[in-house]
Amino acid sequence: MTATAVHYAFTWREDILDRLYKTVGPHVAHAVIVLSVGLAGLIAYIFKKVNQLLYGLSEVVFAGASAVHVAGSLTARDAMVTQWAALIGFAYLISRGLGNISEGAEKLADFLTRPMKHIE
């Protein structure tokens, strides 16, 4: 299901960008994209602070689904450097996600064994 959602997100991006460029022009469209990326980063940061374990799990799922999409678009003669770079980036994101899962699980275990320590 996640791989399907990622596939549609990648497929729809051209339509969305085309409409955005035609509606507001390229300069405003670029500003909207940059602000959207910044907002997404802020939301991800807050999500990580609230629940690092779930955040790490979502990193692993997103990276895996994205890797499936990119790997499905690879061909032997048309493989692009950007596709290989994306796959390497997904491997790194999976590593970070597993680290966040580990740290989040440790924090959760610490909280469950010593809940009064965290109430101050």
C-alpha positions in Angstrom: 0.0 0.0 0.0 2.8 2.4 0.9 4.6 1.6 -2.4 1.4 2.4 -4.3 1.1 5.7 -2.5 4.7 6.6 -3.3 4.2 5.6 -6.9 1.2 7.8 -7.3 3.0 10.7 -5.6 5.8 10.4 -8.1 3.4 10.1 -11.0 1.2 13.1 -10.0 4.2 15.4 -9.4 4.4 16.4 -13.0 0.7 17.4 -13.1 0.9 19.3 -9.8 4.1 21.1 -10.9 2.6 22.0 -14.3 -0.5 23.4 -12.7 1.5 25.3 -10.1 3.8 26.8 -12.8 0.9 27.8 -15.0 -1.1 29.3 -12.1 1.5 31.4 -10.3 4.5 31.4 -12.5 7.9 29.7 -12.0 9.3 32.1 -9.3 6.4 31.8 -7.0 6.1 28.1 -7.7 9.7 27.6 -6.6 9.1 29.7 -3.4 6.0 27.5 -2.7 8.1 24.4 -3.1 10.9 25.6 -0.9 8.4 26.7 1.8 6.6 23.3 1.5 9.8 21.4 2.0 10.7 23.6 5.0 7.2 23.0 6.5 7.5 19.2 5.9 10.9 19.3 7.7 9.5 21.1 10.7 6.6 18.6 10.9 9.0 15.7 10.7 11.2 17.3 13.4 8.2 17.7 15.7 7.0 14.1 14.9 10.5 12.8 15.9 10.5 14.7 19.2 7.0 13.4 20.0 7.6 9.7 19.1 11.1 8.7 17.9 10.2 5.0 17.6 7.3 5.6 15.3 9.3 8.3 13.4 12.0 5.7 12.7 9.5 3.2 11.6 8.0 5.7 9.2 11.5 6.5 7.8 12.1 2.8 7.1 8.7 2.3 5.4 9.0 5.5 3.3 12.6 4.7 2.2 11.7 1.1 1.4 8.6 2.1 -0.6 10.6 4.8 -2.4 13.3 2.3 -3.2 10.8 -0.1 -4.7 9.5 2.7 -6.9 12.9 3.8 -8.1 14.2 0.3 -8.6 11.1 -0.5 -10.7 12.0 2.3 -13.0 15.6 1.2 -13.6 16.6 -0.3 -16.9 20.0 -1.9 -17.7 20.8 0.6 -20.4 19.0 3.7 -19.2 20.0 3.7 -15.5 20.7 7.3 -14.5 23.2 8.4 -11.9 20.4 10.2 -10.1 18.4 6.9 -9.7 21.5 5.2 -8.2 22.1 8.2 -5.9 18.5 8.0 -4.8 18.9 4.3 -3.9 22.0 5.1 -1.9 20.1 7.8 -0.2 17.3 5.4 0.7 19.8 3.0 2.2 21.1 5.8 4.3 17.5 6.7 5.3 16.8 3.1 6.3 20.0 3.2 8.5 18.9 6.4 10.1 15.4 5.0 10.6 16.8 1.8 12.3 18.9 4.1 14.6 15.8 6.1 15.5 13.8 2.9 16.2 16.6 1.7 18.5 16.9 5.0 20.3 13.1 5.4 20.6 12.8 1.8 21.9 15.4 2.6 24.6 13.7 5.8 25.6 10.3 4.0 25.8 11.8 1.1 27.8 13.4 3.7 30.2 10.1 5.5 30.6 8.2 2.3 31.2 10.7 1.1 33.9 11.2 4.5 35.6 8.2 6.6 34.8 8.6 8.9 37.8 12.0 10.0 36.6 10.3 11.7 33.6 7.7 13.5 35.5 9.2 16.8 36.7 
